[in-house]
Amino acid sequence: RTVRRGRSRGLMIDTIHIEQFALLFAGLTRATGRYVLTSDPSQVVVGDKTKGKATTISEEVTLEDYRRHLLGEVSLGIVPVRDDGSCVFGAIDIDQYTDIDHAGLVKKLEEHKIPGMVCRSKSGGAHVYVFVQEPGIKAPAMIEFLKKTRTKIGVDYRKAREIFPKQKAQSGGIGNWINLPYFGEGPRR
């Protein structure tokens, strides 16, 4: 499927960037997640989780889905564990919405030579993403790596209970998805 360049509110995304983003965040291809805010983002109180409606859609993930996400048109969620049980990315979801030091988390990743990046979550917390090359690693190995990473970078377990992938394997179901970063030109970019 050909993906055209996209433009939204002055943001230009070309096909190469879309394809690279899709490779970094490759996951289950037969379902996506959508998160639609139910509250006005400008009215969110610092320290509160953003309210919205999460929906899982049983349709094939396309490059067009990634393009629309990058342009800020439709937020995209991806299930990291694929049908063969492998992952090329994983994430630690840090649900701390005040006094979070995103730059400090980046420095800790660098200190421990962990191949990852830190992004602001939609609620103002952080998602710490890690990546491996194709063909990926099995989900249990990714989960263990993320747990060790959480400890190494000094994140309190009570504020980072969610690790993606959540499932150790695909068993015909879909699994849990995580909202991807770089949504449009907002704070998740």
Backbone torsions as a table, in degrees:
resi	resn	phi	psi	omega
1	ARG	NA	129.8	180.0
2	THR	-81.7	134.6	177.9
3	VAL	-111.6	125.6	179.5
4	ARG	-83.3	165.5	174.1
5	ARG	-64.8	153.8	-179.4
6	GLY	-123.3	149.5	176.1
7	ARG	-140.9	128.6	177.0
8	SER	-146.7	121.7	179.3
9	ARG	50.6	40.1	176.7
10	GLY	87.7	-6.6	-178.9
11	LEU	-87.3	125.4	178.0
12	MET	-107.1	130.6	177.4
13	ILE	-127.4	126.1	177.8
14	ASP	-101.3	168.4	-174.7
15	THR	-58.9	-39.3	-179.5
16	ILE	-61.2	-44.5	179.4
17	HIS	-65.4	-38.3	178.2
18	ILE	-63.0	-46.7	-179.5
19	GLU	-63.2	-41.4	178.3
20	GLN	-63.7	-42.7	178.4
21	PHE	-62.3	-43.7	179.9
22	ALA	-64.3	-35.8	177.3
23	LEU	-68.7	-41.4	177.6
24	LEU	-61.8	-42.6	-175.7
25	PHE	-108.1	42.7	176.6
26	ALA	-76.3	134.4	179.0
27	GLY	-150.1	-149.3	177.9
28	LEU	-57.0	132.8	-174.9
29	THR	-99.8	-4.0	-174.7
30	ARG	-105.2	8.6	177.1
31	ALA	-160.7	152.5	176.6
32	THR	-132.2	166.6	173.3
33	GLY	-112.3	147.3	175.5
34	ARG	-129.8	135.5	177.5
35	TYR	-125.8	120.7	-179.7
36	VAL	-115.8	124.3	179.0
37	LEU	-64.7	137.2	176.1
38	THR	-105.8	-2.5	177.2
39	SER	-124.8	156.4	178.4
40	ASP	-70.2	118.7	-177.7
41	PRO	-57.6	-27.5	179.5
42	SER	-74.0	-13.3	-179.2
43	GLN	-100.7	3.1	-178.8
44	VAL	-68.9	133.1	178.3
45	VAL	-84.2	132.1	178.6
46	VAL	-56.3	131.0	-179.2
47	GLY	100.3	-11.1	179.0
48	ASP	-100.5	147.9	174.6
49	LYS	-76.0	137.6	178.4
50	THR	-65.0	136.2	-178.6
51	LYS	-92.4	141.2	179.4
52	GLY	-170.5	-177.2	179.7
53	LYS	-117.5	122.4	178.7
54	ALA	-98.3	133.9	179.9
55	THR	-135.0	136.6	173.5
56	THR	-100.3	130.4	-177.3
57	ILE	-116.2	121.7	-178.9
58	SER	-85.9	72.6	176.7
59	GLU	-138.3	154.8	179.5
60	GLU	-62.6	137.3	175.9
61	VAL	-77.3	132.0	-178.6
62	THR	-122.6	164.8	174.0
63	LEU	-61.5	-29.5	177.1
64	GLU	-62.8	-36.5	176.7
65	ASP	-61.7	-44.8	178.7
66	TYR	-64.4	-40.8	179.1
67	ARG	-60.8	-48.3	-178.5
68	ARG	-63.0	-34.8	176.9
69	HIS	-64.4	-51.7	-177.8
70	LEU	-60.2	-31.3	178.8
71	LEU	-82.1	-7.8	179.3
72	GLY	82.9	20.2	-179.2
73	GLU	-86.7	-47.3	-179.8
74	VAL	-141.3	120.7	179.9
75	SER	-67.0	136.7	-175.4
76	LEU	-114.3	132.7	172.9
77	GLY	-114.2	140.0	-178.5
78	ILE	-125.3	138.1	172.9
79	VAL	-83.2	116.4	-176.3
80	PRO	-64.2	-36.1	-176.1
81	VAL	-82.8	124.7	-176.3
82	ARG	-89.7	173.3	-177.0
83	ASP	-58.1	-29.1	179.0
84	ASP	-86.1	4.3	177.9
85	GLY	84.6	4.7	-178.7
86	SER	-97.5	163.1	178.0
87	CYS	-138.3	146.0	170.3
88	VAL	-112.8	-8.8	173.7
89	PHE	-145.7	157.3	175.4
90	GLY	-147.7	168.5	-177.0
91	ALA	-150.2	148.3	171.1
92	ILE	-107.3	125.7	-178.5
93	ASP	-99.7	109.4	-178.4
94	ILE	-97.4	109.6	-178.4
95	ASP	-93.0	61.6	173.8
96	GLN	-122.3	118.3	-170.6
97	TYR	-107.0	-5.8	174.6
98	THR	-127.8	150.2	177.0
99	ASP	54.4	36.6	176.2
100	ILE	-95.3	133.2	-176.1
101	ASP	-104.4	88.3	-178.9
102	HIS	-60.0	-44.5	-179.9
103	ALA	-64.3	-36.5	177.6
104	GLY	-64.3	-37.3	176.6
105	LEU	-64.6	-39.9	177.8
106	VAL	-61.0	-45.2	180.0
107	LYS	-61.4	-39.4	178.6
108	LYS	-66.2	-38.7	175.5
109	LEU	-61.0	-44.4	179.6
110	GLU	-63.7	-43.1	179.6
111	GLU	-57.5	-38.0	-177.4
112	HIS	-95.6	7.0	179.5
113	LYS	52.9	43.7	178.9
114	ILE	-94.7	125.3	-177.2
115	PRO	-76.3	85.7	-176.8
116	GLY	-150.2	-179.0	176.7
117	MET	-146.0	156.6	-179.7
118	VAL	-114.7	131.2	177.4
119	CYS	-129.6	150.1	175.0
120	ARG	-71.7	133.1	175.4
121	SER	-81.0	170.8	-177.4
122	LYS	-63.1	-24.2	-179.8
123	SER	-94.9	-0.8	178.6
124	GLY	99.6	-2.2	174.7
125	GLY	-79.0	-145.2	179.7
126	ALA	-142.3	148.5	168.3
127	HIS	-116.6	124.0	175.5
128	VAL	-101.8	111.6	-178.3
129	TYR	-99.5	140.1	171.7
130	VAL	-125.0	153.2	-173.9
131	PHE	-133.4	147.9	171.7
132	VAL	-132.1	159.4	-179.5
133	GLN	-78.8	159.5	172.5
134	GLU	-60.9	143.0	13.9
135	PRO	-86.7	12.4	179.5
136	GLY	86.6	-175.8	176.2
137	ILE	-127.2	160.5	179.4
138	LYS	-66.6	147.4	-176.4
139	ALA	-54.0	-43.4	179.7
140	PRO	-59.3	-36.1	178.2
141	ALA	-68.1	-39.3	177.7
142	MET	-64.9	-43.0	-179.7
143	ILE	-61.1	-45.6	179.0
144	GLU	-62.9	-42.3	178.3
145	PHE	-60.7	-42.8	-179.7
146	LEU	-66.3	-38.3	177.2
147	LYS	-63.3	-43.0	178.2
148	LYS	-66.4	-38.8	177.7
149	THR	-62.6	-43.8	178.9
150	ARG	-55.8	-44.0	179.3
151	THR	-67.8	-46.1	-177.6
152	LYS	-60.1	-37.9	-177.0
153	ILE	-89.7	4.1	172.2
154	GLY	74.8	31.2	179.3
155	VAL	-89.9	129.1	179.6
156	ASP	-64.6	125.5	-179.2
157	TYR	-52.9	-38.3	-176.8
158	ARG	-66.0	-20.8	179.0
159	LYS	-102.6	-0.4	-178.7
160	ALA	-144.4	53.6	-179.1
161	ARG	-72.2	-29.9	-175.7
162	GLU	-86.5	126.2	174.8
163	ILE	-125.4	136.2	178.9
164	PHE	-117.5	124.2	15.4
165	PRO	-77.1	150.5	174.8
166	LYS	-90.6	-32.9	-178.3
167	GLN	-89.5	145.7	177.8
168	LYS	-84.9	-14.0	178.9
169	ALA	-164.0	161.3	172.2
170	GLN	-88.6	133.4	178.9
171	SER	-125.9	38.7	179.9
172	GLY	91.0	-13.2	177.6
173	GLY	-85.7	-158.6	-179.6
174	ILE	-110.4	-50.8	-178.4
175	GLY	97.8	-176.7	-176.6
176	ASN	-96.5	135.6	178.9
177	TRP	-106.7	161.3	177.1
178	ILE	-124.5	141.2	175.5
179	ASN	-64.5	134.5	179.9
180	LEU	-82.6	156.9	176.1
181	PRO	-80.1	-177.2	175.5
182	TYR	62.7	41.1	178.2
183	PHE	-84.3	107.5	177.4
184	GLY	59.2	-147.7	-177.4
185	GLU	-105.1	11.5	-177.3
186	GLY	-79.5	-164.2	-175.6
187	PRO	-66.1	-18.5	177.4
188	ARG	-78.4	-4.9	175.1
189	ARG	-85.7	NA	NA
